[in-house]
Amino acid sequence: MVRNKILFAAVIPLLCGLLCAHVSLDAAPKVKTGLEVLVENEFYTLEGKRVGLVTNPTGVDSQLRSTIDILHESNKVKLVALFAPEHGVRGDIYAGAKVESGRDEKTGLPVHSLYGATRKPTPEMLEGIDVMIYDIQDVGTRSYTFISTLGLVMRACAEKGIEVMVLDRPNPLGGIKMEGPCVKDGYHSFISQYKIPYIYGLTVGELAALINEEGLNRGQKGNEAPLKCKLCVVPMEGWERWMLFNDTGLPWVPSSPNIPYAESALCYPAAGLCGEMYNYLNIGIGYTLPFATFAEEWVDADKLKERLDSYKVPGISWRTVHYKPTSGRLAGKLIHGVQYYFTDYEKAPVTLTQFYVMQAVFELWGREPFSSNEKRLATFDKVCGTDCVRKQFSKAMKVEEMRQVWEADIKDFRELARKYFIY
């Protein structure tokens, strides 16, 4: 598949003037990340500057060499501090656990936590830094915390007059699909920080430019005056909007414990909302298929599959599944349900997958997720970016009666986002 590449004028100033020759090697990945483009250009934009780095284990080149080590070992870069998002810079902190500040054992560099006492760099953390680099593999879904960290870093750097450099990486969901409502006032949080759809169809560099230029960087709760930083995006080579991650030829490094494979990133927005309803359906967490299943002890797998097949959801196929989770609420118990497959990802309504399952479960067994999970409703609404989805869907538990709410913002957002397409 070939699609035209269009570089919009609004983004040209953000590309740091990096002019790179296109080299095609049979054994090489199809895509070069912003990190590799920076290295090939010998870090020239960083010479003489003191550099801070926000990264985690996903910050690697195509040979799995860490961004930390690449910058630290270069005689052209003065790397002075590391900044740790959720899971830590070396990935040794489990999901949701606080990250402590300290020192990186390998390099001896100070590590400042952005997932502990503070989620925004303090002025003291930024002291002496001229350029802050951000290099983390995104998953393409709004509720993932790394892009929220990016915005708070950009905001803190704007306050101090520090340049921010984003080393661009592929959106594993591609650059075409956009789904879900934009975040409404009162529902901004660290898991829904920006007024963007649930699947937003931008690379992290494109998203950073949109946040910066459109005044979306209004703080974690969305109620502060927007701030604009000096932003530089180092673009990839070879990436096109139709590409999913497996089309890039790059190695996938788990972005968190429950996103072990590139396919897991595709499944995350298809089941994660349902997973917020803790006592409702297991979505493969605690088993080998995170975000890829819907199962419980009381489910009749054959009936559930039959009902889901009857909906004829485009681009999705279902199979029955039976398994015992090894951890969590259902550890050691045999549960039954379905696993789903995207047989045509472009046509599939990815985020609505979980709502079709909830509809089928309600029609077959009269079970809905909301009344038994009152303590989780606030989080569900924050992840959705609004309470309108839950309220509309819960009236009849039918996808078609909620679809308009789910899709209402996409046309306008797509037009806005096009201004920031780099590829």
N, C-alpha and C positions, 0 to 999 in steps of 0.2 A: 504494500500500500504506500502511495506517495502523496504527500500533501504539500501545498505551497508553504514556504517559510516567509513570514512577513515580520520585519523589524520596525516597530512603530517609533516615530520620532520622539515620543514622550519618554522612551526608555534609553535612547541612544546616549544621553549624558551619563547614565549609570554604568556604562560598560567599561569604564576605566581606560578606554583607549587601547585595549588589548587586541592586537592583530596577530592571529596565529595561523600558521600554515596548516592545511588539512592533510593529514597523513593517514593513508589507509593501509593497514597491515592485516593479513588474513587471520592471524592469531590474536589480534588486539580486539578489545571491546569496540562496539559500534559507537559508543558515547564516551567522551572525555568529560569528567566532572570539572567544575570550576577550580578545584584544588589542583588538578593535573594541568589545566591551562595556566594557572598561576606559576606552577613549578617550571613549565616549559618556557615561560617568559622571565625566568630567573628572578622572580620576586621583585622586579624593579620598582614597583610602586611602594614597596615597603622599606626600601633602603633608608637608613638613618632614622627610622621610627621605632618607638617602643610599642610592642604588640601584645595585646591581650587576646585570648582565644576561648570562645565558647564552643565546646564540642563534646562528643561522647564516642563510644566504640564505633559508631557508624561513620565517623569522620576518618575515612581511609581512601587510599588510591586504589587503582584496579589490581594492584599486587598485595593489597591488604596492609600496606604500611600506614601507620597512624599519622594523622595530620599533626598531632602533638610532636611526634618524633621527627617528622619531616621538617617542620619549622624550627624545632630546637636544634637540630643538627646542621642547619644551613648557616653558613658564615655570612649570609646576606640578610638574615632576619634576627632581630633582637627580641625573642619571645620572653616576656617578663612575668606573665601570670596566666593561670587557667581559671575558667569559670564553669561550674558544674551544674547542669540541669538535672531533672529527675533521672535517677539511676547512676549518677556520677560520671566523671570524665572517663573512667576506665570500665564502667558498667558493673561495678561491684556492689551496687545498692539495689535491693529488690523493689518492685513496683510499690509506690506509695510511701516508702520509708524515707525519712528525712536524710538529706545529704549533709555531712559535716564538712566545715572548712578545715584545711590542713595543708599538707604538702604532698605532691606527687612523688611516689617513691622512686620512679625511674629517672626523672629529670631534676628532682629537687625543687621544682617551681612551686610557688604558693598556689593553692586551689581555693577559690572563693565559692561558697555554696550559694546557688540560686534556687534551691529547693529545700529550705530549712527555715531559719529565723527570718530570712528575707527572700523574696523571689525577684527583686529588682536590685541591681548592683547599687551599693551605697557609694557616696562620693569618695570615701576612704578606699574602697576596693578599686576605684578607677584612677586613683592618684598616680601620676606619672605615665599613663597610657596615652599614646597618640592615635592608635588605630585599634579598633576592636573587630576581630574576625569571628564570623559565625560559620561553622561548618558542621551541620547535622543533617542526616538523611530524614526527610519528612515522610509522612505516610499519606498525606493528601486529605485528611479528615480533620475538621475544625476542632474537635474535642481533644486532640492529642496535645499534650502540654508544651512540646518543644517550640511550636510557633508562638505560644503565649510568652515563653521566655524570650524569644526573639524580640517581640514588641517591647517588653519591659527593658531589655538591654538597649534597644534603639532609643527609648524614651530617656533612660538614664544618661546615655551618651549625648543626646541632644542638649540636656541640661548642662553638660560639661564642655560642649563644643568638640567632642571626640568623633572622629570619622568611624563609620561602621562599614565593614566590607563583608558581603555575603558571598561565599563560594557556592555557586549554584549546583544543585543536584536534581535528578529526575523526580517528577511526581510519579509514584508507583501506580497511581490510578489513571495516568495519562493526563493530557491537557485539554480534553474535550468534555468529559462528563462533569456536569454540575447538578447537584440535587440538594433539596431541603431548603427550609426557610432561613433567611438572614436573621441574626440575633436582634431581638427587639429590646427596647429600653426596659431596664429592670431585670434583665436576664443575662447581663454580661458577667463573666466570671473567668477564672483561670482555665476553665475547660470550654469557654465560649467567649473569648475576649473581643472578637472583632465582628463587625456587621458584614459577615460573609456567609455563604451557604454551608451546609454540613459537608458536602463534597464541593470543593471550590475550583478545581481544574487549573490551578496555577502552580508553577514551580515555586520553591521557597524564595528565590530571588525575585520573581515576578510579584509574589505576595508582599514581600518587603517593600517593593516600589509602590504598590497600590496602597498599603497601609500608610506609607510616608507621605504620598502625594495627595491622598484623599482625606486626610485628617482622621483616620480610623484609630490612631494610636492615642486613645483616651484613657489609658491606664487599665488596671486589672478589672475594675468594676465599671468601666466605660463612662465614668462621670467626671473626668478631669478634662481640662482644656487640651486639645491635641498638640503634640510637639513634633517638629520635623527635624530629623538629623541629617548630617552630610552622609549620603549613602552611595556606596559603590557596589555594584553587582558584577562579579566575575562570571561570565556566561559559560555554559557548557559548549562543547562542539559535538555535533552529530545527533543531538536529541530533536525529535519531532513530536508534535502534539499527540499523534495517534499511538505513540509507544507506551505500553505498560512496562513495568520494570524488567520483566524477563526478555523484553525486546532489546534492551540496552547492551547486553553482554557483560554487564557489571556484576560483581559478586554482591549478594545480599547479606548484610550483617544484621542480626536481630536488633531491631530498634527498641525493643523491650522484651521481657521474658515471654509475653504472650503474642508477640509478632515474630516468630522464629523464621518464617519464610516470606518471600515476596507475596505469595498467594494469601498469606494471613493478612497482609495490608489490604487486599481486595475484600476480604471477608469482614474486617473490622467494622466498617460502616454499615454492613448488612445485618449485623447481629448485636452490635454493642449497645444499642438503645434498649433492646429486649433484656440484655444482661444486667442493666441497671435495676431491673425488677428482681431482686435477689431470690425470692422464694417462689419464682414462677416457672421458668424453664432453664435448664442447663444449656449453655451455648458452646460446650466443648472446652471451657476453661477447667483445668484440672485433669484434662485428658490430652491426647495427642493431636486434637483437631480444634485448636482455639478459634472461636468465632465462626466455626464451620458447621455446627449442628444445633438442633433444637430437640431436647429429649428430657423425659422425666420417668419415674417409676410407673406412673398411672397411665401413660400414653400408650395407645394401640398404634404401633408404627404403621401397620398396613392401612388402617383407616385414615391416619393423618396424611400419608402419601397420596392416597386416593383422592382425598378432598383437595389437596394442593394441586394435584394434576388437573383437577376439574376446573381450576381457575385459569389454566392456560397462560400463565405469566410468561411474557416473552423473554427469551434468553436465559431461562432458568430451568434446570431439571432437578429432580429429587430422587433419592434412594432411601430405603429404610436402613436404620442403623441401630445397633444394640451394643452397649459398652458399660464398663465400670470405671468411673472417674477414680483417679489415684489420690486426689486431694480435694478439699473443699466440703461443702454441705452434703454431697452425695457420695463421698469417698467409699469405695468398696461395694456400692450398691449397683445392681444391674438396672440400667435405664434404657428407654426405648424412644425412638423418634425418627428424625430424618436428617440426612446430610444434603446440602444443596450444592449445585455446580453451575457456574456461569458458562453456558454453552454458546452464548453470543453476548459478550460483555457490553458491546456498544448498545444493544437493544435492551439489555436487562435494566429494570428499575432497581438498582442495587440497594438503596437505603430502604425501599419499601418491602424488601424480602421479609424482614422480621414482622412487618405489619400484616402481611399475608398469612404468616404462620399464626400470629395472634388471632386473626380473624377465624382461621380454621379451627383452632383450639376452642374458641368460644362457641362456634357453631356445633362442634362435636360433643363438647363436655361442659359447656356453660361456664368455663373458667376465663376470667379476664385478669390482667395483671395489676390493676390499679388499687382496688379496694383492699387487697391484702398486703400492700406495700406503701402505706401512707407515709412512712418515714423516708421513702425513697423518691417520692413524687417531686420534691424540690430539685433533686439532682437530675431526674429525668427531664424536667422542664428546662433546666439550665443547659443540658446537653442538646436538647432540641432547639434551644434559643428562644423559646416561647412556651406558654402554657396552652396556646390555641390548638396545637396538635393533639395533645392529650384530651382536651375537652371535646374537640370535634370527633376524634376517633372513638372515644368512650361512649358516645351517644348510641351508636348502633354496632360498633366493632366491625365496621366495613371500610376497606381501603378506599373504595371509590367515593365514599362520602367525606373522606379526609383529604383526598389527593389534591384538591384545589388549594387548600391551606399549605400543603407540603410544597407545591410547585409555584406558588404565586410570585415569588421574588426572582425566579431564575432568569427570565427574559431581560429584566433591567440589569441584573448583575452581570450577565454575559456581555451586554453592551459596554458596561463600565470596565470589565476585566480586559476586554480586547485592547484597550488603550495601553495596557502594560504587558502585552504578549512580547516576549523576546524571541520566540521561536515560531 
